Amino acid sequence: MSAGSDQARGWGFAAPALLWTLAFFVVPFVVMGAMSLATLDGRTLVWGLHLDNYAELASKAYLARAIFVSLEITLTVTVVSILLAYPLAWIIAFRVPQRWQRLALLLAILPFWTSYVVRSYAWLLVLAREGVVNQTMLGLGLISEPLTLANTRFATVTGFVHFFVMLLTLTIYANLVQLSPNYRRAAMDLGASAFQTFRHVILPLTLPGIMTGAFLTFVLCIGDYITPQILGGNTELTVPQVIMVQLGRRADFPLAAALAIVLMGIVTLAYLAMARWLRLDRL
Amino acid sequence: MIRHVLPWAYGLAAFAFIYLPVGALVLFSFQDGSLPVPPFEGPSLRWYADVLGDDDLVAALLHSLTVALGSAAVAVALGFGAAYGLARHHLPGSAVLRGLLIAPLTVSYLIVGLGLLIVVQRVGLGLSLWTAGIGHVVINLPLCFAIIYASMGAQQQNAERAARDLGADEARVVLLVTIPMLAPAILAAFFLSVTLSWDEFIIAFLLTRFDVTLPVEIWSMLRSGLSPRLNAIGSLVFLVSVAAILVIEFTLFRRRRK
């Protein structure tokens, strides 16, 4: 086969996917970027190279506030999820007998496959004023008045943490079982305590896995609309919620596009900050 | 003593946390009363009967199935083509092409949906299940490509060469050698795409109008607050996702491990 015809066949196979990605991902993305530089004159769109939308982000307090709220929630969720998931992944990897590990892992992440909407609704059942937690605690006499758990940041964070604990358990477990047991044995033989072994051997070796999981958590969490909308109520708005407000009530597409670009910018910064640990090519 | 008990106690607590919402969802879908909160009365199947007798919900369920199966089929076909083209032929700039195909993975669904919505409106196309399906292919294509590309090893390549030496043309090689050998990866990619599309909300919400998918229908039901109907339909949605995941786990990966 000549090099030319080999290339032509290769293009033939790859072209549909490449064209699809160009037409329905790259082009929309470019148009959205251009839209973020347009302005609204009343209800008519004026294309151009204006920075009005970005200036509005800086000057309107509720928009800047949304970015801050999103970052706060996302960072809290990422840190709490890692702290909760690591021990669970550890237990499955090192305490559960080998032949049950796959089943334990499958069970630990099964509710991961619930629709976003359904999962958030299910948390509402648990956290509502007359929900499972309040009824149980009232019944046990632990509290005399129902607690306000739903429609708070606590509820949003709980819903998110639930989801990401499962995701991170999976990524951290995958990392832990790849480690050769020899590293642990060597550290122990050299007199390291269990904690020292963890701190100086296991943790550094699993850092890439943790960081990959943390980055996924960051990206998915900061871009999610459903969880804060259903569980957080409208007490405070995250960036995706503000974007949806612009699309719905106000039909201000340029401002929504600018917010989306800012969201992408934040994710890119997070990526650059974490890039030296990430192994996205190995996903 | 503590050292032995603590891990199991932690594991139990973690599982309780993980299963608390799903447990409440499923348990109170069998509630006999009209509020899905304790105390539990029942069990009763009245809310399932109610849900399956609701034309809007059943229509949304069928829409979701159609979009999920259709978009997954397209995503797998495109993903396989790209994986085969890039793994088996020398294309200039193949690292850039791989990056381009993977790129949608790093962008929020909301942004993918917003970009498509803007373009669809500019072009003057109407919103429908088709536009939602296009969006679902965009988010699933990178996964299908990555899964299939990663499983294209030297082993298949040798079999392909052998077939070619015996006179098979490229179409035969792909259909009779490559696809059967990659069947586990192709099916895993397909079922994963089905699950992700089936569960997806924000793209479907932005890109549909009159005919909607199940998550969008559930979303509009949410405005009227907690109801055992929502528990019943939510449990059904969960059941379908779990079924797809179990198919992947028990048929595809079992076979690979042998």
Interface residues (C-beta under 8 A of the other chain):
Chain A: A3 D6 Q7 R9 G10 W11 G12 F13 A14 A15 P16 A17 L18 W20 T21 L22 F24 F25 V26 V27 P28 F29 V31 M32 M35 L84 P87 L88 W90 I91 I92 R95 L106 L107 A108 L110 P111 W113 T114 S115 Y116 V117 V118 R119 Y121 A122 W123 L124 L125 V126 A128 E130 G131 V132 Q135 T136 G139 H162 V165 M166 V219 L220 I222 G223 D224 Y225 I226 I230 P240 I243 L247 F253 A256 A257 A260 L263 M264 V267 Y271 L283
Chain B: P7 W8 Y10 G11 A14 F15 F17 I18 Y19 L20 P21 V22 A24 L25 F28 L35 P36 V37 P38 P39 A77 L78 G79 G81 A82 Y84 G85 L86 R88 H89 H90 L91 P92 L97 L100 L101 A103 P104 T106 V107 S108 Y109 L110 I111 V112 L114 G115 L116 L117 I118 V119 R122 I134 G135 V137 V138 L141 F145 A146 E170 T195 W198 D199 E200 F201 I202 L206 L214 P215 I218 W219 L222 L226 L230 N231 G234 V237 F238 S241 V242 A244 I245 E249
